[in-house]
Amino acid sequence: MIRSPAILVDTTRCTGCEECVDACKQVNDLGADRLRPGQEGVDGLSSTRFTTILRRPGDHFVKQQCRHCLEPTCVSVCLVGAMQKTPEGPVIYDSDLCIGCRYCLTACPYGIPRYEWDESVPYVRKCTLCYPRLKEGKRPACVDACPHEALLFGTRDEMLREAHRRLKANPERYLPHVFGEKEVGGTSVLYLADISLGFLGWGGHLGDEPMPPLSWASLKKVPPVIVGMSTLMGGIYWVIRRRMQLAAKAAEGEIAAMEAGGAEGAGGPDEDTPAPDPVTSRPEGSDHE
């Protein structure tokens, strides 16, 4: 398997045929798209669509998928290591480790991961760059399926060289930019386009700096907060439990005292009470003398 695998997407060659989408579905066994009420078709990413074709005004078609960032934010925010960046480069997901926090969904600057909201046991779903196929020496299924050579596959360095070669050879065909070369530290899915791709997340607000350091600035505070809250809640629990135990003992003492008092009242006269005189206490009409 090659290291630092990458895909170059040339949007000017894409016709929107969705052969890449169908190939992705087949390889990943994703099944049919699930339509929401009133929806006639699906054109965005979903738990059953790891890649999709977005249709833009002017007959422009743009493939959307996980960018496989060089420094992925989704990996940095995952508390249990379910999101993993492989040594070769692709970002994959281990459902056995996932706790369903969905931090990766909110952290991704491109809004890629999807959640199986309609499943009883939901998982996060996203493109893995066909990592199992790559380990077998194959190319991603979407690349093999594209009939118009809108998708190229190779090492990231090779794809960058080809992208800049095309920019230089046909400057009138493209915007003078390789999308994904530097944004948020760089991605493994690169784009050439003749329109702005800000709608994919490549807006000016992202910048070129990797985002994991920003996420760690917040996440590193999580352990102390958890420990502090655990200590606080444990202390509160101890105080409340202690008060309940004392109240229960007090109630038991009162009940025992009441029971003891009742037993004494039913057991006969006290020793200090003088016995009645047998003569004076004799009832009338009982004298037989």
Stockholm file with secondary structure:
# STOCKHOLM 1.0

chainA/1-289         MIRSPAILVDTTRCTGCEECVDACKQVNDLGADRLRPGQEGVDGLSSTRFTTILRRPGDHFVKQQCRHCLEPTCVSVCLVGAMQKTPEGPVIYDSDLCIGCRYCLTACPYGIPRYEWDESVPYVRKCTLCYPRLKEGKRPACVDACPHEALLFGTRDEMLREAHRRLKANPERYLPHVFGEKEVGGTSVLYLADISLGFLGWGGHLGDEPMPPLSWASLKKVPPVIVGMSTLMGGIYWVIRRRMQLAAKAAEGEIAAMEAGGAEGAGGPDEDTPAPDPVTSRPEGSDHE
#=GR chainA/1-289 SS CCSSEEEEEEGGGCCCCCHHHHHHHHHHTCCSCCCCTTCCCCCSCBTTBSSEEEEETTTEEEEECCCCBSSCHHHHHCSSSCEEECTTSCEEECTTTCCSCCHHHHHCTTCCCEECTTSSSCCEECCCTTHHHHHTTCCCHHHHHCTTCCEEEEEHHHHHHHHHHHHHHCTTTSCSCCBTSSGGGCBSEEEECSSCCGGGTCCTTSCSSCSHHHHHHHHTTHHHHHHHHHHHHHHHHHHHHHHHHHHHHHHHHHHHHHHHHHHHHHSCCCTTSCCCCTTTTSCTTCCCC
#=GC SS_cons         CCSSEEEEEEGGGCCCCCHHHHHHHHHHTCCSCCCCTTCCCCCSCBTTBSSEEEEETTTEEEEECCCCBSSCHHHHHCSSSCEEECTTSCEEECTTTCCSCCHHHHHCTTCCCEECTTSSSCCEECCCTTHHHHHTTCCCHHHHHCTTCCEEEEEHHHHHHHHHHHHHHCTTTSCSCCBTSSGGGCBSEEEECSSCCGGGTCCTTSCSSCSHHHHHHHHTTHHHHHHHHHHHHHHHHHHHHHHHHHHHHHHHHHHHHHHHHHHHHHSCCCTTSCCCCTTTTSCTTCCCC
//
